[in-house]
Amino acid sequence: MKQQFRLPLASAVVATLLPLLNACVTTSDQLGKKDDAVAAVANMQLSIDSMQRGDLSEAKAKIDRALGQDPKNASVRYVAGMLYSRINEVHKADSFYAEAVNLEPRNGDYVNGYAAFLCSHKFYTKGEKMALKIADDPLYKAPYMALLNAGNCALDDGRPNKAEEYFRSALKLQPNFSPALLQMAELELKGTNYLSARAFLERYLQNAPTTAFSLWLGVRIERGMGNLNAVQNYSRRLKEDFPTSDETKALLELERKKT
């Protein structure tokens, strides 16, 4: 069961953009500006809001309008890439991401977000190179995020040793970076390095909210170590806190096989 860390930059970029977008919309309302650039920013904000609500049809209408109003706005192109990726129009999404990066090649969030998109659609070599390039940029404030994406690329491409190298590099920069901790815990579990897997999971649980995946990981780690009390504890929490999750279904199937 794969972890869901394949597009970590999408929400991060939205969070980065929101204060600026809100300020622009407020200025537009207050001053009554009608120019296309301000209208494009407003429609981009509305598209983001619609995506967050899950209304992809409305999000598409707003971002398409913004694209027509200001074709050279890198933020608009980036959000268009996010939206078209969500609706599985991969070629259009790829084009919009590329245009955003071409407009602002030193914007680390855009470059890393595009890298994550590429990796998630099996363009592993290009995505990994792009992530590593921005990770080495001294102006980029979150190189550990880029290293995570490079690791995810390598992992999905069937190169777990290289992925581990990237994840460990990310953790050297940000020791409590929870996605990398969880990835390392699973890699160590697959290698039957149970004590190390447990250590990474415990670090994750100290720094991030409990998820169905982290509890299921705990079940499997402790099961490998033969610690039945811990297995029962993780299993109970998984069933109680995430009763409809895929991880709980996998746990119930495992328990049925044992009986």
C-alpha positions as CSV (number, residue, x, y, z in Angstrom):
1,M,0.0,0.0,0.0
2,K,1.6,3.2,-1.2
3,Q,2.0,6.3,0.9
4,Q,0.2,9.4,-0.3
5,F,3.1,11.8,-0.4
6,R,3.4,12.1,-4.2
7,L,2.4,15.8,-4.6
8,P,3.6,17.5,-1.4
9,L,4.1,20.9,-3.0
10,A,0.6,21.4,-4.3
11,S,-0.9,22.3,-0.9
12,A,2.3,24.1,0.1
13,V,2.3,26.3,-2.9
14,V,-1.4,27.1,-2.3
15,A,-0.6,28.1,1.3
16,T,2.3,30.3,0.0
17,L,0.0,32.0,-2.6
18,L,-3.0,32.6,-0.4
19,P,-1.8,35.7,1.6
20,L,-0.7,37.4,-1.6
21,L,-3.9,36.5,-3.4
22,N,-6.1,37.7,-0.6
23,A,-4.3,41.0,-0.5
24,C,-4.7,41.5,-4.3
25,V,-8.4,40.7,-4.1
26,T,-8.9,43.1,-1.2
27,T,-7.0,45.8,-3.1
28,S,-9.2,45.2,-6.2
29,D,-12.4,45.5,-4.1
30,Q,-11.3,48.6,-2.3
31,L,-10.0,50.6,-5.3
32,G,-12.4,49.3,-7.8
33,K,-9.6,48.2,-10.3
34,K,-10.9,46.4,-13.4
35,D,-7.7,45.6,-15.2
36,D,-7.2,42.0,-16.4
37,A,-4.2,41.3,-14.2
38,V,-6.1,41.9,-11.0
39,A,-9.2,40.0,-12.3
40,A,-6.9,37.0,-13.2
41,V,-5.6,36.9,-9.6
42,A,-9.1,37.0,-8.3
43,N,-10.3,34.2,-10.5
44,M,-7.2,32.2,-9.6
45,Q,-8.2,32.5,-5.9
46,L,-11.7,31.4,-6.7
47,S,-10.3,28.4,-8.6
48,I,-8.2,27.4,-5.6
49,D,-11.2,27.8,-3.3
50,S,-13.3,25.6,-5.6
51,M,-10.5,22.9,-5.7
52,Q,-10.3,22.9,-2.0
53,R,-14.1,22.3,-1.8
54,G,-13.8,19.6,-4.5
55,D,-15.8,21.5,-7.1
56,L,-13.5,20.8,-10.0
57,S,-16.0,22.0,-12.7
58,E,-16.2,25.5,-11.1
59,A,-12.4,25.5,-10.5
60,K,-11.8,24.8,-14.2
61,A,-14.2,27.6,-15.3
62,K,-12.4,30.1,-13.0
63,I,-8.8,29.1,-13.9
64,D,-9.7,29.1,-17.6
65,R,-11.0,32.6,-17.3
66,A,-7.9,33.7,-15.4
67,L,-5.7,32.2,-18.1
68,G,-7.4,34.3,-20.7
69,Q,-7.1,37.5,-18.6
70,D,-3.4,37.2,-17.8
71,P,-1.5,34.6,-19.9
72,K,1.9,35.6,-18.5
73,N,1.1,35.2,-14.8
74,A,3.2,32.3,-13.6
75,S,1.0,31.7,-10.6
76,V,-2.1,31.3,-12.8
77,R,-0.2,28.8,-15.0
78,Y,0.9,26.9,-12.0
79,V,-2.6,26.6,-10.5
80,A,-3.8,25.6,-13.9
81,G,-1.3,22.8,-13.9
82,M,-2.6,21.7,-10.5
83,L,-6.2,21.8,-11.7
84,Y,-5.7,20.0,-15.0
85,S,-3.7,17.3,-13.1
86,R,-6.6,16.8,-10.8
87,I,-9.0,16.2,-13.7
88,N,-6.5,13.9,-15.4
89,E,-5.7,16.0,-18.4
90,V,-2.0,15.2,-18.1
91,H,-0.7,16.8,-21.3
92,K,-2.4,20.1,-20.5
93,A,-1.2,20.0,-16.9
94,D,2.4,19.3,-18.1
95,S,2.2,22.3,-20.4
96,F,0.9,24.7,-17.7
97,Y,3.5,23.5,-15.2
98,A,6.3,24.0,-17.8
99,E,5.1,27.5,-18.7
100,A,5.0,28.5,-15.0
101,V,8.6,27.3,-14.6
102,N,9.7,29.0,-17.8
103,L,8.2,32.3,-16.6
104,E,9.8,32.0,-13.1
105,P,12.7,29.5,-13.3
106,R,14.1,30.4,-9.9
107,N,10.8,29.9,-8.1
108,G,11.6,26.8,-6.1
109,D,8.0,25.9,-5.2
110,Y,7.0,25.9,-8.9
111,V,10.0,23.8,-10.0
112,N,9.6,21.3,-7.2
113,G,5.8,21.1,-7.7
114,Y,6.5,20.4,-11.4
115,A,9.1,17.8,-10.5
116,A,6.5,16.0,-8.2
117,F,4.0,16.1,-11.0
118,L,6.5,14.5,-13.4
119,C,7.4,11.8,-11.0
120,S,3.8,11.0,-10.3
121,H,3.2,10.4,-14.0
122,K,6.3,8.2,-14.5
123,F,8.6,10.8,-16.0
124,Y,11.1,9.7,-13.4
125,T,14.4,10.9,-15.0
126,K,13.2,14.4,-15.8
127,G,11.4,14.8,-12.5
128,E,14.3,13.6,-10.4
129,K,16.8,15.8,-12.2
130,M,14.5,18.8,-11.7
131,A,14.0,18.1,-8.0
132,L,17.8,17.7,-7.5
133,K,18.6,20.9,-9.3
134,I,16.3,23.0,-7.2
135,A,17.5,21.2,-4.0
136,D,21.0,22.5,-4.8
137,D,19.7,26.1,-5.4
138,P,21.0,28.2,-2.4
139,L,18.0,30.5,-2.7
140,Y,15.4,27.7,-2.3
141,K,14.3,27.6,1.3
142,A,12.9,24.0,1.4
143,P,15.6,21.8,-0.2
144,Y,14.4,18.9,1.9
145,M,11.1,19.0,0.1
146,A,12.9,18.6,-3.2
147,L,14.9,15.7,-1.9
148,L,11.7,14.0,-0.8
149,N,10.4,14.3,-4.3
150,A,13.6,13.0,-5.7
151,G,13.4,10.1,-3.3
152,N,9.8,9.4,-4.3
153,C,10.9,9.4,-8.0
154,A,13.6,6.9,-7.3
155,L,11.4,4.7,-5.2
156,D,8.6,4.5,-7.8
157,D,11.3,3.9,-10.4
158,G,12.4,0.8,-8.6
159,R,15.6,2.2,-7.0
160,P,15.1,1.9,-3.3
161,N,18.8,2.4,-2.4
162,K,18.9,5.7,-4.2
163,A,15.6,6.7,-2.7
164,E,17.0,6.0,0.8
165,E,20.0,8.2,0.0
166,Y,17.7,11.1,-0.8
167,F,15.4,10.6,2.2
168,R,18.4,10.5,4.5
169,S,19.7,13.7,2.9
170,A,16.4,15.3,3.5
171,L,16.5,14.3,7.2
172,K,19.9,15.7,7.6
173,L,18.5,19.1,6.6
174,Q,15.3,18.7,8.5
175,P,15.5,15.9,11.2
176,N,11.8,16.0,12.0
177,F,10.5,16.1,8.4
178,S,7.6,13.7,8.8
179,P,7.1,12.4,5.2
180,A,10.8,11.4,5.0
181,L,10.6,9.7,8.4
182,L,7.6,7.7,7.3
183,Q,9.3,6.7,4.0
184,M,12.4,5.6,5.9
185,A,10.3,3.5,8.3
186,E,8.7,1.7,5.4
187,L,12.0,1.1,3.6
188,E,13.5,-0.3,6.8
189,L,10.5,-2.5,7.3
190,K,10.8,-3.9,3.7
191,G,14.4,-4.6,4.5
192,T,13.3,-6.4,7.7
193,N,15.4,-3.9,9.7
194,Y,12.6,-3.8,12.4
195,L,14.4,-1.9,15.1
196,S,15.4,0.9,12.7
197,A,11.9,0.9,11.2
198,R,10.4,1.3,14.7
199,A,12.8,4.2,15.5
200,F,11.8,6.1,12.4
201,L,8.1,5.5,13.1
202,E,8.5,6.7,16.7
203,R,10.2,9.9,15.5
204,Y,7.3,10.4,13.0
205,L,4.7,9.9,15.7
206,Q,6.4,12.4,17.9
207,N,6.2,15.1,15.2
208,A,3.1,14.4,13.1
209,P,-0.5,13.5,13.5
210,T,-1.4,9.8,13.6
211,T,-2.7,8.5,10.3
212,A,-4.2,5.2,9.2
213,F,-1.0,4.5,7.3
214,S,1.3,5.2,10.2
215,L,-0.8,2.9,12.5
216,W,-0.8,0.1,9.8
217,L,3.0,0.6,9.5
218,G,3.2,0.1,13.3
219,V,1.2,-3.1,13.1
220,R,3.5,-4.6,10.5
221,I,6.7,-3.5,12.2
222,E,5.7,-4.9,15.6
223,R,4.3,-8.0,14.0
224,G,7.8,-8.5,12.4
225,M,9.4,-8.2,15.8
226,G,6.9,-10.6,17.4
227,N,5.6,-7.9,19.9
228,L,2.0,-9.0,20.1
229,N,1.0,-6.4,22.7
230,A,2.1,-3.6,20.5
231,V,0.4,-5.2,17.5
232,Q,-2.9,-5.3,19.4
233,N,-2.5,-1.7,20.4
234,Y,-1.8,-0.4,16.9
235,S,-4.6,-2.6,15.6
236,R,-7.2,-1.4,18.1
237,R,-6.3,2.3,17.3
238,L,-6.5,1.7,13.6
239,K,-9.9,0.1,13.8
240,E,-11.3,2.7,16.2
241,D,-9.8,5.8,14.6
242,F,-10.0,4.9,10.9
243,P,-12.7,2.2,10.6
244,T,-13.3,2.7,6.8
245,S,-9.7,3.1,5.7
246,D,-7.9,0.9,3.2
247,E,-5.4,0.1,5.9
248,T,-8.1,-1.2,8.3
249,K,-9.4,-3.3,5.4
250,A,-5.9,-4.7,5.0
251,L,-5.7,-5.4,8.7
252,L,-9.0,-7.2,8.8
253,E,-8.0,-9.3,5.8
254,L,-4.7,-10.2,7.6
255,E,-6.6,-11.2,10.7
256,R,-8.9,-13.4,8.7
257,K,-6.0,-15.2,7.2
258,K,-4.6,-15.9,10.6
259,T,-7.8,-17.6,11.9
